[in-house]
Protein backbone atom coordinates (compact mmCIF):
# COMPACT_ATOMS: atom_id res chain seq x y z
CA UNK A 1 0.00 0.00 0.00
CA UNK A 2 1.30 3.41 -0.96
CA UNK A 3 1.79 5.98 1.77
CA UNK A 4 3.91 9.05 2.27
CA UNK A 5 6.66 7.92 4.63
CA UNK A 6 7.02 11.44 6.01
CA UNK A 7 3.47 11.06 7.40
CA UNK A 8 4.29 7.86 9.32
CA UNK A 9 4.82 8.17 13.11
CA UNK A 10 8.09 6.20 12.93
CA UNK A 11 9.58 8.88 10.68
CA UNK A 12 8.18 11.98 12.37
CA UNK A 13 10.61 14.87 11.93
CA UNK A 14 12.86 12.89 9.57
CA UNK A 15 13.50 13.63 5.91
CA UNK A 16 12.98 10.18 4.40
CA UNK A 17 15.42 10.47 1.53
CA UNK A 18 16.44 7.39 -0.38
CA UNK A 19 19.82 7.54 1.37
CA UNK A 20 18.15 7.65 4.78
CA UNK A 21 15.89 4.74 3.90
CA UNK A 22 18.78 2.51 2.75
CA UNK A 23 20.48 2.96 6.15
CA UNK A 24 17.19 2.47 8.01
CA UNK A 25 16.49 -0.79 6.16
CA UNK A 26 20.10 -1.92 6.66
CA UNK A 27 19.80 -1.34 10.42
CA UNK A 28 16.61 -3.43 10.55
CA UNK A 29 18.14 -6.26 8.51
CA UNK A 30 21.38 -6.21 10.52
CA UNK A 31 19.43 -6.48 13.78
CA UNK A 32 17.43 -9.39 12.35
CA UNK A 33 20.64 -11.09 11.18
CA UNK A 34 22.21 -10.74 14.62
CA UNK A 35 19.06 -12.35 16.09
CA UNK A 36 19.22 -15.19 13.52
CA UNK A 37 15.81 -14.11 12.20
CA UNK A 38 16.54 -14.02 8.47
CA UNK A 39 16.18 -17.72 7.78
CA UNK A 40 19.85 -18.49 8.28
CA UNK A 41 22.36 -17.85 11.03
CA UNK A 42 23.58 -14.28 11.15
CA UNK A 43 27.11 -15.58 11.65
CA UNK A 44 26.96 -16.88 8.06
CA UNK A 45 26.69 -13.31 6.78
CA UNK A 46 29.60 -10.89 6.72
CA UNK A 47 27.86 -7.84 5.24
CA UNK A 48 24.54 -6.57 3.98
CA UNK A 49 23.94 -4.21 1.07
CA UNK A 50 20.63 -2.42 0.59
CA UNK A 51 19.96 -0.75 -2.77
CA UNK A 52 16.92 1.38 -3.56
CA UNK A 53 16.25 2.60 -7.10
CA UNK A 54 14.17 5.73 -7.54
CA UNK A 55 14.34 5.52 -11.32
CA UNK A 56 16.54 4.06 -14.05
CA UNK A 57 19.10 6.83 -13.40
CA UNK A 58 18.79 7.45 -9.66
CA UNK A 59 19.59 5.01 -6.88
CA UNK A 60 21.26 4.85 -3.50
CA UNK A 61 22.81 2.05 -1.49
CA UNK A 62 24.23 1.38 1.92
CA UNK A 63 26.59 -1.50 2.60
CA UNK A 64 28.38 -2.41 5.80
CA UNK A 65 29.73 -5.34 7.74
CA UNK A 66 27.54 -6.99 10.34
CA UNK A 67 29.17 -6.79 13.74
C-alpha positions in Angstrom: 0.0 0.0 0.0 1.3 3.4 -1.0 1.8 6.0 1.8 3.9 9.1 2.3 6.7 7.9 4.6 7.0 11.4 6.0 3.5 11.1 7.4 4.3 7.9 9.3 4.8 8.2 13.1 8.1 6.2 12.9 9.6 8.9 10.7 8.2 12.0 12.4 10.6 14.9 11.9 12.9 12.9 9.6 13.5 13.6 5.9 13.0 10.2 4.4 15.4 10.5 1.5 16.4 7.4 -0.4 19.8 7.5 1.4 18.2 7.6 4.8 15.9 4.7 3.9 18.8 2.5 2.8 20.5 3.0 6.2 17.2 2.5 8.0 16.5 -0.8 6.2 20.1 -1.9 6.7 19.8 -1.3 10.4 16.6 -3.4 10.6 18.1 -6.3 8.5 21.4 -6.2 10.5 19.4 -6.5 13.8 17.4 -9.4 12.4 20.6 -11.1 11.2 22.2 -10.7 14.6 19.1 -12.4 16.1 19.2 -15.2 13.5 15.8 -14.1 12.2 16.5 -14.0 8.5 16.2 -17.7 7.8 19.9 -18.5 8.3 22.4 -17.8 11.0 23.6 -14.3 11.1 27.1 -15.6 11.6 27.0 -16.9 8.1 26.7 -13.3 6.8 29.6 -10.9 6.7 27.9 -7.8 5.2 24.5 -6.6 4.0 23.9 -4.2 1.1 20.6 -2.4 0.6 20.0 -0.7 -2.8 16.9 1.4 -3.6 16.3 2.6 -7.1 14.2 5.7 -7.5 14.3 5.5 -11.3 16.5 4.1 -14.1 19.1 6.8 -13.4 18.8 7.5 -9.7 19.6 5.0 -6.9 21.3 4.8 -3.5 22.8 2.1 -1.5 24.2 1.4 1.9 26.6 -1.5 2.6 28.4 -2.4 5.8 29.7 -5.3 7.7 27.5 -7.0 10.3 29.2 -6.8 13.7 
